[in-house]
Amino acid sequence: MDRYIVTGGAGFIGSALVRTLLARGYRVEVIDNLATGYRRNLDEVQDQITFHELDIRDYDRIAPVIAGARRVFHLGALPSVPKSILQPVPSHEVNINGTFNVLRAAAEGGAGRVVFAASSSAYGDTEVLPKTESMSPNPLSPYAAQKVLGEYYCSVFAKCFGLETVALRFFNVFGPRQDPTSMYSGVLSIFLTCLIEHRSPTIFGDGEQSRDFTYVEDVTELILKASEADGVSGKVYNAGNGNRYTLNQTWDLLQKMEGVSIPANYGTPRAGDVRHSQADVTAAVRDLGHAPRFSFEEGLRRTLAWYRDDLERQAVASDSGVTLVS
Ligand code: UD2
């Protein structure tokens, strides 16, 4: 049976993709070193997958797993713009050397198409919105530069080594299982847990920066489409929703949804931050059949419900003395 590899499959987007693939009846193998992902993200599907606790920096160990796979979804990365500024070495090693290793393993091992998780941060600040793939990259952080180089490597592997590749620039993906506990966590995971616990979030800067927040299931569907579409190898596509909301609008919306009033705190702007982000999805719709289904509000509702259930699960587990080991 054909094998589908997901690097970073214990992460929040990767574990959602694993579920999407399993729902299609595919045989799924995960490569993850659990640096930022968690085994618990795969809890109820663990019997249906093969889990390889491996680091993508270790070519010799990942190569045999990737060899011969029908599709490789390369989502393994050290995310976060600020983390890449504070700790550029590990993020370089994982995001650049690790990506090279995955592509090399796929090319040398005769694997099928690799779909790479690139980033909307590639654009930096542009004068024009929405952002289209024809704009020149303008990375503002090591993380953004690493993701742009990953795209270049994808296209070069397609040109020079005959490996099929597609890079998708993810635009601020959110949804269930996004880890809210780190200082580098995605802003919506932080906002949603603050909302549930009636705490004020800290907004970095004036809150007028905007993002194209994209619900995770729309992204996993697009990843699947990108893995099968004809005539797209070597190309780069936006994986966004096409809308944008400022952080102030977003926090207001969440308070209205819950019927509460919790003023946010404001802190200093974050280094490396992009001011505005919004995807032009024309090319993804045309070439890949992208069809986002979830409005921002619907995505927020689903994610909020998931965090609420998860907090209750954790409370029950701690009352019963069970330790949730990640
Ligand atoms: C970037 C990419 C995104 C993805 C991600 C991976 C852009 C536009 N987006 O996300 O596509 O690759 O990196 O890490 O580059 N913020 C607060 N308070 C908080 C946390 C964040 O105000 O507690 C702000 C932060 O300063 C930023 C916005 O919220 O302006 C979004 O931050 P984020 O860390 O969720 O994602 P971002 O945009 O760096």
Residues whose N, C-alpha, C, O or C-beta is under 5 A from the ligand:
A	BS01	UD2	P79 S80 V81 S119 S120 S121 F170 F171 N172 Y184 S185 G186 V187 L188 I190 T202 I203 F204 Q209 R270 D273 V274 S277
